């Protein structure tokens, strides 16, 4: 069961709220070096807390946090609440405006083995250690991870809609083109209803933020070990800031991430690559490379292949060879398009054997922008681009429930949450706040 708690959120003060567009930032794992440098120029931008820099980056973040608290740059809300967070966005080529509805709160950080929080990808130890150190030094959560619960009855959305009638602030347009709106629910009865709805769910799927969540686990384990017999399980550092959205909603979008091959080991010409693919795939030449996404849309185990100078193909796995896929994983993972691509292209054709070797191989780049894939091949920056379909929410759920993980960079939930909208503290002082006991009594 998922255990959530309201928080007394930390936010930019009312004097700065009108400038919120200048204060928010992309998440640490999607912000580009160019974006970072531009954001660092603003001394009040949230990136100084979420992606600090310097020889002692975590120490710099801690010092800046204390400075901002003392100066009133950041202020803590007086009452606990659950924070409604809506993101309005459009997809390329469509005039429809989507609205992803969700809310931010604290959720108890449970170990993977407890099967309350389900993951669908592996993490990199270095990135986890970085997040854990930042959390240990600041005791401050700078950006919410993204979790999914399933509620086909949509019980919580009416309360979120009501809160949105009085927003705290909103962006005009964030770095990815979305409009973000934040509101708060502080009604005790409504908050307890949220707790009951989440407690009735057997699990939450972690959509985005695996490194930040695992960083919370590492920090929690260290604090628990240090507490010894005094540990209660109610300490504020047991909790993690999460943005929760309903997996049943149709505004939950997962965009494809294409594979750009920077190198083709042992392969000299495009004709040789096609020859090595032919035993596994049917190969259909196409005249217009820009039509590749439409030609593969909705077709299982189908991919676009671009080799430069207008040379494009639709390739599709021969069904009879799928049984050759002998990686030790679940059927749910074996059926994924990207597993097929990684096994039959990276392993069988290119000789990069096994998921771990492929994760470490520098010859592949993960690119979300389709035209960028074609451009980089034409420029000679890459030798081939494999265009993929998006992963469905149903596939994500099936893989998570199977207990396995997907190939790297399988999902790109869009839009990403932004940093700087809401912060939360897990310092010891939060544990003794009167409302903690009140909401624990509602469990």
Secondary structure, 3 states (H helix, E strand, C coil): CCCEECECCEEECHHHHCCHHHCCECCCCCCCHHHHHHHHCCCCCCHHHHCCCCCCHHHHHHHHHHHHHHHCCEEECCCCEEEEEEEEECCCCCCCCEEEEEEEEEEECCCHHHCCEECCCCCCHHHHHHHHHHHHHHCEECCCEEEEECCCCCCCHHHHHHHHHHCCEECCCCCCCCEEEEEEECCHHHHHHHHHHHHCCCCEEEEECHHHHHHHHHHHHHHHHHHHHHCCCCCHHHEEEEEEEECCCCCCEEECCEEEECCCCCCCCHHHHHHHHCCCEEEEEECCHHHHHHHHCCCCCEEEEEEECCEEEEEEECHHHHHHCCCCCCHHHHCCHHHHHHHHHHHHHCCCCCHHHHHHCCCEEEECCHHHHHHHHHCCCCCEEEECCCCCHHHHHHHHHHCCCCCCCCCEEECCCCECCCEEECCHHHHCCHHHHHHHCCC
